[in-house]
Amino acid sequence: MTSSATDWNELARSKLEKVFGAAEAERLMRKSLSQIGLATLDSADDLHRFANELSASGGFAAPVGAMLSLTAVLRGASGSSPQA
């Protein structure tokens, strides 16, 4: 799958669902997207910003955020995404 074909929202949601279940994953998606001022994840850089927000929230979300951050960088994020 190329970067242009990646569904960044589904990638993040699927990782969150594996750890938290569907309802909590959806809550975390909405909360974290709101915190960074986005409605959707449209790029690797957006995923990186989202991942950083998850990491900062602590608890079990932090390691999921770290994993998503690594995934974002491996898929083309600059690693220095601007903060909202």
Beta strands, then each sheet from edge to edge (+ up, - down):
end
